[in-house]
C-alpha cells in the first residue's frame, strides 16, 4: 500500500513553466528521492524526504521498495534533520521516527506543532497525529496524542486553521466513503471537539492533504474526475473545483500549501513520469491587470493647463466608451483601464472637447505589462489649439485640398469628404461663424476667375448649410485670383512662372472664423473692439425661446439604452432648438448636463444602430449609455441585468 502522506511528489526540471498566470519552479532542495509536503512556519520550511539510517536498518519500506520518510528542515538548499528542544530532556529531540513521518502544522505564534508519525516499533503500525506546545523558554512539551488516533486505522495530514480553531486531517477510519477521507474537528485550549466528515469533499477514492487558505479548503484527490492519479482541488461555495493546469497533470499533483496570498508549494511527479516526487514553488501571477492612465491637457499656444476639457476615451477596436470625464484645475484627468489581459495590445482613441478650442482626436497603443501609471502625454500630444477671431482653420481641421474639375464648380466626391469635416466642426461648435472662401490661380481672365470662384464657394456653402444648425453661420465668398498663396501673377499675356503644383496650391478653398460668440480658448487672447470682460470676444443673447426637450420618455422603466451626444457644465437653455430636433433627453450626472437624442431602446444592438445613425448625421462623438429606470448604469451592469431577466 502506498504511504498516504509520503511518496506523492516529484519533478527535476529547472526551467519555469508559464501557463494560465502560474509560474512553477522546481525547489532547489529536491533530492533524487521522493520529496513532498513542504510546509513553512516561523520562517522555517519543513520537508518530507527519504529516511537515511533512521533506525539502523529500518530505513527502507520492503513493500514499496522505497525509503521511509523523515522530516527535514531546509537550510539554504540543503536538508537537515528536524529537531525541537525538549522541555523535559533540555536537549534537542528528533521529530522523525524509525518509520514513516508526515507533514507538520502549526499556529501563527508557532507555539503549537502538529505532526504525523508511526510512534510504535512495528513498521506496519498505523499513522497517528500528535502535537506539542512550546513554553516561554522555547522548549517543547512531550507529544500529546490526537483524540482520534486508533490502532485500527490511520490519522494523518493535519492542517490547523487558527481563525476557526479547526483541525483538518485525513483518515481511513470506518464510516467513510472509501479510501482516505478528509475530516475536521475543533481544537481549542488543548481540547478536541467532535469530528465530522467535510461536506462535498470526500469520494470513494483517496482524498488527502487538506489545506485552508482565504476561506477555501484545498485538498488532493483521486476522485472528482481527476485527470491524473491525484489532482488538486478546492471548495468554493460548497462546490468542488479543479485547480486546472498547470497545477494538475496526468500524474500525481498534490499537497498544496500557501505561504502567502499567491505563493506556496506543491508536489508532483510529472517530470519523472511518476517515478519520484519533487516539490515545486508556485507563484500565481495575475492574468489581468489594471493600468492607471494620467491625462494632462494644456493650451497649445500658451502652455497653461486647461480646466473643463471633456475627455472621452474609447476602445478603438470595439467603439465602446471606456471612460468619460472632464479635466480638473490642473488640466488633469485620471482613468484606470481595468481587467486588461497581460500582454494584450490595446488601441485607445481619445476625443478632447472644450468650448473655445479646436476639438482633437488622438489614438495611442499600450501593451499590458504591469500596473505602472502611464502618462499619456508621453505617448501623444494632448495640447489643444485655441480658436481665435479671423483664424484660418483649414489646416486645423486637417482638410485636404478641395479640387474642382477644369472650368467647373460641381462638388466632386473627394471634396465632399472634406466638407463633411467642416460640417462636424460646426455642429460641435454651434455658436461659431465661419466664412468659406474659394480661390483660383492666375490663369484666365480675372473677371472670369472671380465668377468661377463665386460659384465654387456657393456650391460648397450650400452643401454645408443644409447639414448644420443655424445655416446662416456659414457664409461664402469668391476671391478669384486676388489672394494668391504662391505669388506668380500672369495678367496681360504674362506667362505664369508657377509650376502646376504651385498653381494647384492657389486653387484652394479656405475656412476662416469670422465670429466666435463664445469665450476664446485662453484669457491671454485680448477681446476685439475694446469689449470688456476678460476673454469674451462678444456675447449673443438669443432672447427667450420655447423649450421642447422631452421629459415624458424619461420615465422609461427597466434596463434601456440611449445615445448621448453631449455633456455640458451649464444647462443648454433650449436643447430642442440647439439640436434642431424634438427627441432630446436631458439628464444630470456628477454636476454635468448630459444630452441624448432619439427614443430609448431595449437592446444594445438597437442602441449601436442609433449611435451609427447619429454619427452619420454629424454627431461624431455619439455613444451608447445605459439606464435602469432613471438611474445611469454601466454597460457591463446593464448586460448582467438583462441576462438575469
N, C-alpha and C positions, 0 to 999 in steps of 0.2 A: 504494500500500500504506500502511495506517495505521501510523504510527510506534509501535513496541512499548512504548515507555516514556513517551511524551509525552501525546498528547491523549486522556486517559482519564477526566477528572473534570469535574463541573460541578454547579451549583445556585446560585441567587442569593437564596433565601428567607432571612429573618432571624428567623423565628419558630422556636420549639422544637418538635420532634416527639417525642412521648412514646408509646412502644408497647413492649411486652414488656420493660419495665425499661431501655430505652435512650433516652438523650437525644442528639439530633443538633442541632448548631448550625453554621450557615454561618460559615466563618472570616472575620474582619474584613479580611484581606489579599487576599481574592479580587479578581480583576480582570475586565474584560469579556471577556478571552481565556481560553484553556484554562489552568487552574491544577491541578496534580496532584502526587502522590507526595511529600507532606510528610514530612520526617524531622527528628528532633530529636537533637542530640548536643552535649554540653558546654554545655547551656543555650541553644543556637542552633537555630532552626528553619530548615531548608533546604527550598526550594520550587522546583518547576519551573514556569516560566511563559513567556509569549511573548517571543521574542528581539526586542530593539529595536536596530536598527542594529548588529548584532553584527559584521558584516564588510562594510562598505559596503552594497551592495545585495543581499547574500546572506541576508536575514533572513526570506524567505518561501519556503515549500515550494510549488513550482509545481504539483506533482501534487495535494497535499492541499488547496491553496488556503488554507493557514493558516501563521502564522509558525512558524519553527523554535523550538525550546525552549532557554532558557538557565536556568542555575542561579542562584537568588537566596537571600539571607538575609532573614529578617523582622526589621525594625526597627520596634517598636510595631506599627502596622497597615500599614506601608509595606514595599515590596520594594526591596532594594538588591543590586547585583551582588555575587556571592560571590567573594572573593579569599582567597588564602593567601600568607604571607610566604615567598618563595623563598630557600632556603639558598644557592644559587649566585649569584643576582642581588641578594640583600639588599634586595629590593623586593617590593611586593605583586604577585601574579601572578593573572590572571583564571582561574577554574576553567571558565568557559564557552568554547566554541569557536565557529567560524563557523556550524556547522550544528546538529544535534541534540545535546543534552546530557541526561543521565539522572540518576536518583536516586543519593544518596550512602549510604555505610555506614561505620561506624566501630567501634572497640572502646570499652570502658569508660573507659580512660585518655585516649581521644580523641587518641591519637598515631599512629594508622593511619587513613587515609582512602581508601576505595574510591569510585570514581566511573565514570560511563559517558559516552562522547562519540564523535564522529567525528573522529579525530585527523588524517586526511588533508585535502587541499584539495578533494577531489571530494565534492560534496554527496550523492552516491549511495553513498559508501563505507559499508561495514558498521559496525555499532556495536561498540565494544570497551570492555573494562574495564581500568582502570589503578588503581594505588594509590601513595600517597606516605606517608612516615613523617616524624614531627616530632622534632627534636632538643631538647636541654635548653633551647635559646635560643628555642624556639617557631618555628623555621624548618623549612620542609618541603622534602623531597628532590625531585629531578626525578621525574616519574611513571615507574613501573615497569609494564611491560605484563603483563597476566594471561596465564598459561601457555596458556590455551585460546582466545586471540584468533586469528581467522583471516579473511583477506580474502574467503573464500567464504561465510561465514555470520556471523550476529550473536551477540554475547555481551553481556548487559545485566542490569539489575536486581540488582546484588549485595546480599546481606544476610549479615552476618558474625555467627555465633553463637559468642561468645567462650568459653562454657563447654565446648563440644565442639570448639573450634578448627575450625569448619566454615564454609565459604563457600558459600552458596546462590546460584544465578544462573539466568537464563533464556536459552535459545538455540534457534535453529532449525538446529543442526548436523545433519549426516546421521546416520541411525540412530535418530532419534526417532520418536514415534508420529504426528507430523503437526503443522504449525504450530510455535509456540514450545512448548518443553518446559522443565521445571524440573530442574536438575542440582545436584549438590553435590560438593565436594571438601574435603579438609583444607587448612588454611593455618596454618603454624607456623614461626616463625623465618625468615620470608621465603621459604618453600618451599611449593609447591602439591602436594597428593597426587593420586592417581588420581581422575578424575571418574566419577560414576555417576548414572544416572537415579534420581530419587526415586520409590520404590516406591508404586504405587497412586495417584499424583497426576496423572500425565500422561494426556492423551486425544488423540484425532485432531484436536482443535481447539487453540486457543491457551491455554496455561497459563503465567501470568506473575506477576510481583511477589511473590516469596516473602518471608515474614517469620516469624521464630521467636519465640515467647513462651510462657513457662511450660511448656516441654516439648511444645508443639503447633506444627506448621507451618501457617501461614496462607498463602493464595495466591488469585489471581484466575483465573477460568477461564470459557471459553465452553462447556465440556463439563460433565459431571457433572449433567446435567438442569438446567442453569441456566434461570432464568425470564426473564433478560434477555440482552443480548449478552454482558456479563461479569457474573459473580456472585462473591461472596466465599465461600470455603470454608476448612475447617481439617481436619487429620488427627488423629484420636484413636483409639488402639488399632488402628492400621492401617486405620481406616475413615474415608472422606471424608464430611464432614458439611457441609451448607449452614449459613451463619450466619443465614439466615432474615431476615424483616422485623424491624426497618426497615432493616437493612444492605442487603438485596437488594431490587431493584425490577425492573420490566420494562425498565429502561435499564441503562447501564453503571455497575457498582458495583465498585470495585477499589482496589488499592494501600493496604491497611490497614497501619497502623504503630502499635504501642503505646508510649506514653510512660510508662505506669505499669501497675499491675495491671488497672485498669478504665477507663483513659482512653487516648485516642490520636487519630489522624487517619485519615480515609478519603476517597475521591474518588467522585463520582457526577455524572451529567449528567441526573438525573431532573427537576430543576426547569425545565430548558430543553428538555425532551423530546428530548434527545440533541444539542442544538446545541453547547453548550460545557460544559466540565468545571469544577467547583469543588471546593474542599477543605472537608470537614466536621470539626469537633471532635466526638468522641463520648465519652459517659460511660455506662458500664454501671451502671445502678442496680439494687440488689438487689430482686428481685421478692418475696422472702421475708425476713423479719427475725426475730430472736429478741428477745423482750421480757422483761426481768427483772422479777419481782414480789417485793415485800417485804411480809410479813405480820407484824404485831406484835399479840399478844393480851394484854389486860390485864383485871384484876379490875374489874368494873363498880362495885363498892362502894368499893373502897379504892385503885384506880388502879395497883396493883402488877402487874408483868409476870407472866404465868403460864407456868411451865415444864411441858412434858409434855402439851400440848394436842394431840390427834390432829386433824390437818387433812387433809381430803380435798377435792380440787379436781376438779370435773367440768365438761366441756363441756356446757352446759345444752341445747344443740341436739341432741346425739347421745347424751347419757347416758354417754359414755365417760370413765373416770377418767384425768385428765391427770397427777395428782401426788398423793402422799400422804406425810405425814411428821409429825414432832412438833416443837413449839416448843422452843427452847433456854432456857438460864437467863435470858435477857433477853426471853423471850416471843416471840422472833423465829423466822421460818422464811422461807427464800428459795426461789423457784421461777423457772424460765425457760420461758416459752411459746416453743417453737422452731418455726421454719419457718412463721410466720404471714404470709399474703399481705398485702402493703401495701394499706391501705385497707379491709381486712376488719374487720367488726364482730364481736367475739367476746363471747358472753354466758357468764359463768363463775358456777358455783354452788359455794359453799364451805360445807362442813359442819365444825363445830367441836365436839369432844367431849373432856370431861375429867371424871374422877370428882370429884364434889363440886360440879359446876357444871351449870347447865341447858344442854343441848345447843343449838346455834344453827345456823341455816342462812341464809345471805345470798347474794344474787346481785348482780352488777355487770356493766356493759358497758365494753369498751375498744375503741377503734378503732386498728388498727395503723398508726402513723405513723412511729415511729423506735424505736431501741433504748434510749431513756432509761428508767431504772429507775422503776417505778411503785410508790408507797407505797399499798397497798390501803386503809389506814386513812383516806386522803384521800377514798376513794370510798364506803366503807360502814363501819358500826360493827361492830368485831370484838370488843368487850368482852363478857365472859361474866359472868352473874349467879350468885353463889354460892348453893348450896342450903342452907337453914337449917332447923333444927328448928322445927316449927309454922308453916312458911311456907305461905301460900296461893298456889297455883301456877296458878290458873285463867287469869289474865292472862298469866303467864309462858309458858304453853303456847299462847297465842293462841286460847283456847277462846271460842266464841260461846255465847250463852245456850242451854241445853238446855230446850226447850219441851215441854210436855205438853198434850194436848187437855183441855178443861174436864172436871174431875171424873174424869180417867183417869190411870193410871200406866203405860200402854203406851209403849214407846220408839218415837218417830217416826223416820223416815229421816234427818231433819236432825239429830236428837240422836245417832244412831249415828255420823255423820261426826265429831262432836266427841269421842265416847267412844273412837273409834279413835286419836285423838291421844294420849289418856291411855294406851292400850294400848302405843303406840310408845314413850312416855316410860318406862313401867315395864319394858318389855323392854330398853330401852337402859340402865336403871339397876336391875339385878336385885336390889339389896340395899335399895332404898328402900321404905318402907312409907307408904301413902297412905290417908287417910280420905276417903271420899266423903260429902258432906253435902248433903241436899236441904232446901229451904226453901219455904214458901208465903207468900202475902200475908196480911193480917189478916182478910180477908173469910171468913165462915163460922165455925162453932164451932171453938174451939181444939182440942178433943179430936178432931174430925174432921180438921182440918188436920194434926194430929200423925200420925194413921194414914195419911193420904194421902201425906205426905212420907216416911213409913217405906216404903211400897210403891214409891214412885218411886225412892228411894235403893236399895232391894233389887234392883229390876229392872236398874238401871244397874250395880250392883256385880256381879251375876251375869254380865252381858254381858262385863265386863272380866275377871273371874276365869277365865272359860273360855278366855281368849286370852293369858294370861301364865304365866310360870313362877312357882311358889310362890304359888298363888292367895290364900293367907291374908295376902299382903302388902296386899291391898286390903280395907279394912273400910268399913262404911257406917253411916250414922245419919241419921234424920229429925229435923229440928229444928222442924217445924211453923212456927208464926209467932213463935217465941221470939226469933229473931235477925233482926229486920227491918233491911235495909240502908237503906231510906228510912223514917224514923220517922213513921208515921201510923197509930196504933192505932185499932181500930174495934170494941172489945168493948162488950157491954151495950147494944146498939142504937145506939151511936155511929157515925155515918156516916164512912167513910174520907175524909180530905181529900186523899189521893193521887190523882194522875191515873192513867189506865190505863197510861201508860208507866212511871210510878214503881212501880205495883203489879207490873208485869212484872219490874222490877229486883229486887223482893223474892221473886218466884217463880223461884228460881235453884238451881243445883247447883254446889257448890264442891268443890275438892280441896285438902287440907292435908297437908303432910308430917308424919307422926307418928313416923317412925323413919328415921334415915339409915343407921346401921350401917356408915358409911364415914367417911373424912376429909371434913370440910367444906371448902368452897372456899378458905378463907384462914386463915392462922394467927391472924388478929386476931379470929376468932369464938371466944368462950370456950366450953369444954366445959360440958355441962349436968350438974347433980347433983354437982358437985365432982370429976368424974372427971379424973384427971391424964393427962398425955401429950400436950401440945400441943393440936392442934385436933381430937382424936378425941372425938366425942360418946359413942359406945360401940362396942365391938367384939364381934362374934359369932363364936364358934368352933363351926363345924358338926360337928366331930369327923371321924374318918376315914370315908371312904366309898369304894366301889369306883369305879375309873376305867375307863370303857369306850371311851375315844377310839380311833378306828380307826387302825391302823398298816399293815395289810396292803395297803390300796389306795395307800399312799404309794410303792409300787414300780411304779406305772403307768409304762410306757415310752413314749418318743417325745413328740411335742408333744401336750399336752392342756390342758384348761381346768377351772378350779374357780370357785366363787363364794365370795368372802371376806366375812365379816360383822363381824369384829372384829380389832383389833390391840391387844395388851396388853403393857405393860412387864414385868409379872410374870406368870408362867405360871399359867393358870387350873387349880386342882387337879383338878377333876372336870368337864371340859367337857361330857361327855355328859349329866350331870345338870344342869349350868348351862344348856345349850341344850334340855334335855328331848327329846333325840333321839340316835340312835346313829351317824348318818353324819357324824361330826365328824372333820375332818382338821386336824391342827396341824403347822405348820412354823415355823422360826425364821429371821428375816432382820434384819440390822442391829441386833441386840440386842433385837428385839421378837418376841413370840409371836403368830403370825397364825392365825386360825381360819376354816376353810371348812366349809360344810355341803353335803351332797349328794354324789353319786358323781361322779367325773371324767368329762368328755365330750370328744369328739374334734373338735367343730366349734364355732365362735363362735356360731352360731345356737342350738345346744342350750344353750350357756352363758348366752346372753341370756334364753332361756326360763326356765332355772332361776333366774337373777337376779330376773326379774319374779315368779316364784312365791314366792321368799323374801321379796321386798319386800311382797307382798300378805299374807304370813304375819306381818308385823310387823317384819321386818329391813329397815327402810327404807334403811339405808346399804349394803346388799349390792351388790357389784360384781365384775366378772369379772377373774380373774388367769390368767396362762398359765405353763406349765411345759414344760421339755424334760427328760424323765426326772424327776429330783428337783430340778432347778435352776429357780428362778423366772426368767422372761424377760419382756420387754415384749410387749405385744400386737402391736406392729409387727413385731418379730423373729419372733413365732410365725406371723404371716401369711406372711412371706417364706419361712420354713422349710416351711410347708405347701405353698406354691406350687412349691417346689423338689422336693417329694416325687414 
